[in-house]
Amino acid sequence: PESDMSMNLMVVASDILSILRDKKEYVLVDKVLKEFINKDIRRNPDMFFNAVTYLFSLGIITEQNYKMRIINGDT
């Protein structure tokens, strides 16, 4: 009851997906990180990279040359 669910890994990961959902091409990781952090002052780069690792391990996102995108746009 004391935890803030908006800081949960899966919620944070879904925010990253919402950032990537509108973009059809690869996006520079730094741009996504900046937009992610600007959404909530409590967020930090560690949360971002933990969520990105989670999404990558599930096969939802892919990376190429410091850029990332959703593998299937229907996610």
C-alpha positions as CSV (number, residue, x, y, z in Angstrom):
1,P,0.0,0.0,0.0
2,E,2.9,2.4,0.5
3,S,4.5,1.9,-2.9
4,D,3.9,4.1,-5.9
5,M,2.8,2.0,-8.8
6,S,3.7,4.7,-11.3
7,M,7.4,3.8,-10.5
8,N,6.9,0.1,-11.2
9,L,9.1,-1.4,-13.8
10,M,6.2,-2.5,-16.0
11,V,4.5,0.8,-15.8
12,V,7.8,2.6,-16.7
13,A,8.3,0.2,-19.6
14,S,4.8,0.9,-20.9
15,D,5.7,4.6,-20.9
16,I,8.8,3.9,-23.0
17,L,6.6,2.0,-25.4
18,S,4.2,4.9,-25.7
19,I,7.1,7.1,-26.6
20,L,8.2,4.7,-29.3
21,R,4.8,3.8,-30.6
22,D,4.4,6.9,-32.7
23,K,7.8,6.5,-34.3
24,K,8.1,4.1,-37.2
25,E,11.9,4.3,-37.5
26,Y,14.8,3.8,-35.1
27,V,15.1,6.6,-32.5
28,L,18.2,7.7,-30.7
29,V,18.3,6.2,-27.2
30,D,19.3,9.6,-25.8
31,K,16.2,11.3,-27.2
32,V,13.9,8.6,-25.7
33,L,15.7,8.9,-22.4
34,K,15.3,12.7,-22.3
35,E,11.6,12.4,-23.1
36,F,11.2,9.7,-20.5
37,I,12.9,11.7,-17.7
38,N,10.9,14.8,-18.5
39,K,7.6,13.1,-17.9
40,D,8.3,12.7,-14.1
41,I,11.0,14.3,-12.0
42,R,11.3,11.1,-9.9
43,R,12.6,9.2,-12.9
44,N,16.3,8.5,-13.5
45,P,18.5,6.9,-16.1
46,D,18.7,3.7,-14.1
47,M,15.0,3.2,-14.2
48,F,15.1,3.8,-18.0
49,F,17.8,1.3,-18.7
50,N,16.2,-1.3,-16.4
51,A,13.0,-0.9,-18.3
52,V,14.8,-1.0,-21.7
53,T,16.6,-4.2,-20.7
54,Y,13.2,-5.7,-19.6
55,L,11.6,-4.8,-23.0
56,F,14.6,-6.1,-24.9
57,S,14.7,-9.4,-23.1
58,L,11.0,-9.9,-23.9
59,G,11.7,-9.2,-27.6
60,I,9.5,-6.1,-27.7
61,I,12.2,-3.6,-28.8
62,T,15.3,-3.9,-30.8
63,E,18.4,-1.7,-31.1
64,Q,20.8,-0.7,-33.8
65,N,23.7,1.8,-33.6
66,Y,22.5,3.4,-30.3
67,K,19.0,3.7,-31.7
68,M,15.9,1.6,-30.7
69,R,12.4,0.9,-32.0
70,I,9.5,-1.4,-31.3
71,I,9.9,-4.7,-33.2
72,N,6.2,-4.9,-34.0
73,G,4.2,-1.7,-34.3
74,D,1.1,-3.4,-33.0
75,T,2.5,-3.7,-29.5
